[in-house]
Amino acid sequence: MSAIPYNSIPLVKGLPLVGNLPKFLRDPLANAQSLEVHGNVVRSRTFFETVTLLGPEANQFVLHDREGNFSSRGGWYYWIDAVFPGAIMAMDDPAHKHHRRIMQGAFKRAAMERYVADMGPVIERVVDGWPSGGMKVFPQIKALTLNIAARVFMGMALGPEADRMNQAFIDTVEASLALIRKPVPPFGMWRGVRARRFLVALMRSKLAEKRAAEGPDLFSQLCHARGEDGERFSDDEVVNHMIFLMMAAHDTTTSTLTTMFYCLARHPDWQERLRQDAQALPEAQLRYESLAVCERTEWVMKESLRLYPPLTSIPRKAARDCEFGGFQIPRGTPVGISPIHTHHMPSLWTKPQDFDPERFSPARAEHRRHAYAYLPFGGGAHLCIGQHFADMEVKSVMHQVLRRFRFSVPEGYRMPYQLVPIAKPRDGLPITLQRL
């Protein structure tokens, strides 16, 4: 039986010119659920027409992709190439496989042990300075993760350039969704391209030092990393990877930690369980060997990422003619999948709207009901190379915070989320800290 022609895929037009973009920006989950009414293969319009594929089978079809149906570069190019050229996330094979193989050296166990040891004192110094009483979590966590990234990734303590570097990463990320796609002042793309120039100059100013001697930081590790045949990254490749990894590490981890603060503030019973686990360990700063013991912290992290994944959708472009759900998908078609939609499917998750970390316990393991039911870090060949680093950083931060503070939000408070381009609170997440 032949596949149904592309033009027969249900089309949701949305508003004139902008299509479904406002709805997607306002609430990606509600947008995906409204598309699902028309089936698991739906055409819709934002800047351009996209085919959205919904559900775990769709995720597997797009991300597992042994046949080479989809281009990651084709999916991401429009959004990030002006500010994150050479990002490993937006590479296709053979370049992706080549770069990932070299980059793996910076994430081996010996390097990860050093990263955990290096981030502990940074976390202690920053968290010790937090006040008792009212505090907005998001800016404080963003400053903390930037400090960690500067120390662990670059081997430097942040000085006067900290604020500018932080703003540069904000501007580059926001440029990905700029309505005006040319760098015209004073609009978003112009700010993003200008911020990119600053970050390139900053990284290049440190290249010679990092090339001269191998140090424990990620920047130095990338400078000295070698593939199986001895190949190394060029200077431009090191700079491109550093800027993207710095952004990804400090933006997505900030998002995850902020969501965890919110969930634990609203569920003090879970906060107390995690605090007891943290206090049961002898060390004030978490050691690499203790990461595996933080099991319930990992459940809370995974549940936070299920509810509010940093990336709510993942774009691709069809690299060849293919079909899914009985429909033709021609070469060149923009295609998207929706992790946040899959993370809220009642067929996969018990009461998916509820905060329930035990769904990730070995006894329940709801995330294993389908290999592509849970994908906060993507999947397939492009599974996030830094997911274990993120796990280490989140556990290290929460370990020290829980040993020092209780934190709460007012009864009935609900955090207003901005979910695109990366999940974060619109109000900064005000909480009350009580020092123990």
URWO-V134156 format. One record per residue. N is the residue number from 1. RES is the residue in one letter. SS is DSSP state (2 for helix, 1 for strand, 0 for the rest). PHI is phi in whole degrees, 0 to 359 (999 if undefined). OMEGA is omega in radians with two decimals (999 if undefined). Layout:
# URWO-V134156
n:res:ss:phi:omega
N:RES:SS:PHI:OMEGA
N:RES:SS:PHI:OMEGA
This chain:
# URWO-V134156
n:res:ss:phi:omega
1:M:0:999:-3.09
2:S:0:283:-3.11
3:A:0:289:3.12
4:I:1:288:-3.09
5:P:0:301:-3.12
6:Y:2:307:-3.07
7:N:2:294:3.10
8:S:2:269:3.05
9:I:0:296:-3.14
10:P:0:308:-3.10
11:L:1:244:3.04
12:V:1:253:-3.00
13:K:0:283:-3.07
14:G:0:75:-3.08
15:L:1:282:3.04
16:P:0:302:3.09
17:L:0:69:-3.02
18:V:0:270:3.09
19:G:1:59:-3.11
20:N:0:266:-3.07
21:L:2:303:3.14
22:P:2:302:3.13
23:K:2:293:3.10
24:F:2:297:-3.13
25:L:2:294:-3.09
26:R:2:287:-3.06
27:D:0:202:-3.10
28:P:2:302:3.14
29:L:2:292:3.13
30:A:2:298:3.12
31:N:2:297:3.14
32:A:2:296:-3.14
33:Q:2:293:3.08
34:S:2:288:3.06
35:L:2:290:-3.07
36:E:2:300:3.10
37:V:0:304:-3.09
38:H:0:267:3.14
39:G:0:121:-3.11
40:N:0:263:3.01
41:V:1:228:-3.00
42:V:1:222:2.98
43:R:1:269:3.04
44:S:1:212:-3.08
45:R:1:240:2.94
46:T:0:237:2.96
47:F:0:288:-3.12
48:F:0:209:-3.10
49:E:1:285:-3.13
50:T:1:231:2.98
51:V:1:263:3.09
52:T:1:263:3.09
53:L:1:252:-2.99
54:L:0:245:3.05
55:G:0:104:-3.06
56:P:2:295:3.11
57:E:2:295:3.09
58:A:2:295:3.11
59:N:2:301:-3.13
60:Q:2:294:3.14
61:F:2:301:-3.08
62:V:2:279:-3.00
63:L:2:272:3.14
64:H:0:291:2.84
65:D:0:43:3.07
66:R:0:294:-3.07
67:E:0:277:-3.10
68:G:0:74:-3.14
69:N:0:289:-2.94
70:F:1:233:3.08
71:S:1:253:3.04
72:S:2:291:3.11
73:R:2:301:3.13
74:G:2:298:3.14
75:G:2:285:-3.02
76:W:2:266:-2.97
77:Y:2:308:-3.08
78:Y:2:301:-3.00
79:W:2:274:-2.93
80:I:2:236:-2.94
81:D:0:295:-3.13
82:A:0:292:-3.07
83:V:0:245:3.10
84:F:0:229:3.09
85:P:0:296:3.12
86:G:0:76:3.10
87:A:0:293:-3.09
88:I:2:297:3.10
89:M:2:300:-3.06
90:A:2:253:3.08
91:M:0:251:3.00
92:D:0:250:3.05
93:D:0:292:0.15
94:P:0:275:-3.09
95:A:2:299:-3.12
96:H:2:300:-3.13
97:K:2:298:3.14
98:H:2:298:-3.10
99:H:2:292:-3.13
100:R:2:295:-3.14
101:R:2:297:3.11
102:I:2:292:-3.06
103:M:2:294:-3.11
104:Q:2:306:-3.12
105:G:2:300:-3.14
106:A:2:281:-3.11
107:F:2:238:3.06
108:K:0:286:-3.00
109:R:2:302:-3.10
110:A:2:300:3.12
111:A:2:292:-3.12
112:M:2:295:3.09
113:E:2:299:3.11
114:R:2:294:-3.13
115:Y:2:298:3.12
116:V:2:297:3.13
117:A:2:297:-3.11
118:D:2:286:-3.08
119:M:2:281:-3.10
120:G:2:305:3.14
121:P:2:296:3.11
122:V:2:295:3.13
123:I:2:300:-3.12
124:E:2:301:-3.10
125:R:2:297:-3.09
126:V:2:287:-3.06
127:V:2:293:3.08
128:D:2:300:-3.13
129:G:0:273:3.12
130:W:0:289:-3.07
131:P:0:274:2.88
132:S:0:285:-3.11
133:G:1:106:-3.04
134:G:1:283:3.12
135:M:1:202:3.01
136:K:1:270:-2.98
137:V:2:291:-2.95
138:F:2:302:3.14
139:P:2:296:3.13
140:Q:2:289:3.11
141:I:2:292:3.12
142:K:2:297:3.09
143:A:2:295:-3.14
144:L:2:295:-3.09
145:T:2:293:3.06
146:L:2:292:3.06
147:N:2:299:3.12
148:I:2:297:-3.13
149:A:2:297:3.14
150:A:2:297:-3.10
151:R:2:285:-3.02
152:V:2:280:-3.09
153:F:2:275:-3.01
154:M:2:246:-3.13
155:G:0:68:-3.09
156:M:0:225:2.98
157:A:0:268:-3.11
158:L:0:285:3.10
159:G:0:246:-3.09
160:P:0:298:-3.09
161:E:0:278:-3.07
162:A:2:301:-3.09
163:D:2:298:-3.11
164:R:2:292:3.13
165:M:2:295:3.12
166:N:2:300:-3.14
167:Q:2:296:3.12
168:A:2:297:3.11
169:F:2:292:3.08
170:I:2:300:-3.09
171:D:2:294:-3.13
172:T:2:293:3.13
173:V:2:293:-3.11
174:E:2:293:3.12
175:A:2:296:-3.10
176:S:0:298:-3.13
177:L:0:248:-3.14
178:A:0:299:3.13
179:L:0:292:3.08
180:I:0:267:-2.95
181:R:0:272:3.06
182:K:0:256:-3.13
183:P:0:284:-3.12
184:V:0:259:-3.14
185:P:0:293:0.05
186:P:0:258:-2.94
187:F:0:280:-2.95
188:G:2:302:-3.12
189:M:2:295:3.09
190:W:2:298:3.12
191:R:2:296:-3.14
192:G:2:294:3.13
193:V:2:294:3.10
194:R:2:296:3.11
195:A:2:295:3.09
196:R:2:301:3.13
197:R:2:299:3.11
198:F:2:299:-3.11
199:L:2:294:3.10
200:V:2:298:-3.14
201:A:2:298:3.13
202:L:2:297:-3.12
203:M:2:294:-3.11
204:R:2:295:3.14
205:S:2:293:-3.08
206:K:2:250:-3.04
207:L:2:299:-3.07
208:A:2:300:3.13
209:E:2:297:-3.10
210:K:2:288:3.10
211:R:2:289:-3.00
212:A:2:292:-3.09
213:A:0:212:-3.11
214:E:0:283:3.11
215:G:0:248:-3.06
216:P:0:278:-3.06
217:D:0:282:-3.08
218:L:2:297:3.12
219:F:2:304:3.13
220:S:2:294:3.13
221:Q:2:298:3.11
222:L:2:292:3.12
223:C:2:296:-3.05
224:H:2:252:-3.13
225:A:0:295:3.13
226:R:0:230:3.04
227:G:0:278:-3.08
228:E:0:298:-3.13
229:D:0:257:3.10
230:G:0:84:-3.11
231:E:0:289:-3.10
232:R:0:231:3.08
233:F:0:285:2.98
234:S:0:286:3.11
235:D:2:301:3.14
236:D:2:298:-3.14
237:E:2:293:3.09
238:V:2:299:-3.12
239:V:2:298:3.14
240:N:2:300:-3.14
241:H:2:293:-3.13
242:M:2:298:-3.11
243:I:2:297:-3.13
244:F:2:291:-3.12
245:L:2:294:3.07
246:M:2:299:3.13
247:M:2:298:-3.06
248:A:2:299:-3.09
249:A:2:293:-3.00
250:H:2:273:3.11
251:D:2:281:-3.09
252:T:2:288:3.10
253:T:2:290:3.03
254:T:2:301:3.12
255:S:2:299:-3.11
256:T:2:296:-3.12
257:L:2:296:3.13
258:T:2:297:3.10
259:T:2:297:3.10
260:M:2:297:3.08
261:F:2:303:-3.12
262:Y:2:298:-3.10
263:C:2:296:-3.13
264:L:2:288:3.08
265:A:2:292:3.13
266:R:2:277:-3.11
267:H:0:232:-3.06
268:P:2:298:3.09
269:D:2:296:3.09
270:W:2:290:3.09
271:Q:2:299:-3.12
272:E:2:290:3.08
273:R:2:300:-3.13
274:L:2:292:3.11
275:R:2:295:3.11
276:Q:2:298:3.10
277:D:2:296:-3.12
278:A:2:293:-3.12
279:Q:2:288:3.12
280:A:2:286:3.09
281:L:0:275:-3.06
282:P:0:287:-2.98
283:E:0:272:3.07
284:A:0:287:3.07
285:Q:0:247:-3.04
286:L:0:298:3.08
287:R:0:260:-3.11
288:Y:2:304:-3.08
289:E:2:294:-3.09
290:S:2:267:-3.08
291:L:2:302:-3.08
292:A:2:293:-3.12
293:V:2:285:-3.05
294:C:0:279:-3.00
295:E:2:293:-3.09
296:R:2:288:3.01
297:T:2:297:3.11
298:E:2:294:3.09
299:W:2:299:-3.13
300:V:2:295:3.10
301:M:2:299:-3.12
302:K:2:296:3.12
303:E:2:293:3.09
304:S:2:297:3.12
305:L:2:289:3.05
306:R:2:292:-3.10
307:L:2:294:-3.05
308:Y:0:224:3.12
309:P:0:297:3.13
310:P:0:305:3.05
311:L:0:252:-3.08
312:T:0:279:3.11
313:S:0:216:-3.12
314:I:1:231:-3.11
315:P:1:267:2.99
316:R:1:217:2.98
317:K:1:230:3.13
318:A:1:296:-3.13
319:A:0:269:3.11
320:R:0:204:3.07
321:D:0:298:3.11
322:C:1:209:3.10
323:E:1:213:3.08
324:F:1:212:3.12
325:G:0:61:3.13
326:G:0:87:-3.11
327:F:1:253:3.03
328:Q:1:286:3.00
329:I:1:236:-3.06
330:P:0:289:3.03
331:R:0:307:3.13
332:G:0:92:-3.12
333:T:0:285:2.98
334:P:1:294:-3.09
335:V:1:231:3.09
336:G:1:224:2.97
337:I:1:242:-3.00
338:S:0:231:3.08
339:P:2:304:-3.07
340:I:2:295:3.08
341:H:2:291:3.14
342:T:2:299:-3.13
343:H:0:293:-3.12
344:H:0:240:-3.14
345:M:0:279:-3.14
346:P:0:299:3.12
347:S:0:289:-3.12
348:L:0:250:-2.97
349:W:0:234:3.08
350:T:0:287:-3.11
351:K:0:44:-2.98
352:P:0:298:3.14
353:Q:0:282:-3.07
354:D:0:273:2.97
355:F:0:279:-3.02
356:D:0:212:-3.07
357:P:2:301:-3.09
358:E:2:292:3.05
359:R:2:296:3.11
360:F:2:262:3.11
361:S:0:289:3.11
362:P:0:303:-3.09
363:A:0:292:-3.09
364:R:0:251:3.05
365:A:0:44:-3.13
366:E:2:297:-3.13
367:H:2:290:3.14
368:R:2:261:3.11
369:R:0:293:3.04
370:H:0:208:-3.08
371:A:0:300:-3.12
372:Y:0:238:3.06
373:A:0:281:-3.01
374:Y:0:229:-3.04
375:L:0:215:3.06
376:P:0:292:3.13
377:F:0:249:-3.09
378:G:0:76:-3.13
379:G:0:185:-3.14
380:G:2:68:-3.09
381:A:2:297:-3.10
382:H:2:262:3.03
383:L:0:309:-3.02
384:C:0:308:-3.10
385:I:0:291:-3.09
386:G:0:259:-3.05
387:Q:2:295:3.14
388:H:2:287:3.04
389:F:2:297:3.12
390:A:2:300:3.11
391:D:2:300:3.14
392:M:2:296:-3.08
393:E:2:293:3.14
394:V:2:299:-3.13
395:K:2:295:-3.13
396:S:2:294:3.13
397:V:2:292:-3.08
398:M:2:295:3.11
399:H:2:303:-3.09
400:Q:2:286:3.14
401:V:2:295:-3.08
402:L:2:294:3.10
403:R:2:284:-3.09
404:R:2:252:-2.94
405:F:1:224:2.70
406:R:1:257:3.14
407:F:1:217:-3.03
408:S:1:211:2.98
409:V:0:236:3.13
410:P:0:299:3.09
411:E:0:305:3.10
412:G:0:87:-3.14
413:Y:0:293:3.03
414:R:0:232:-3.07
415:M:0:288:3.05
416:P:0:283:-3.03
417:Y:1:265:2.79
418:Q:1:255:-2.99
419:L:0:258:-3.13
420:V:0:227:0.02
421:P:0:283:3.09
422:I:0:224:-3.07
423:A:0:298:3.08
424:K:1:199:-3.13
425:P:1:280:3.11
426:R:0:287:-3.09
427:D:0:255:3.13
428:G:0:80:-3.09
429:L:0:60:3.05
430:P:1:286:3.09
431:I:1:228:3.03
432:T:1:248:3.13
433:L:1:261:3.03
434:Q:1:237:-3.12
435:R:1:290:-3.12
436:L:0:277:999
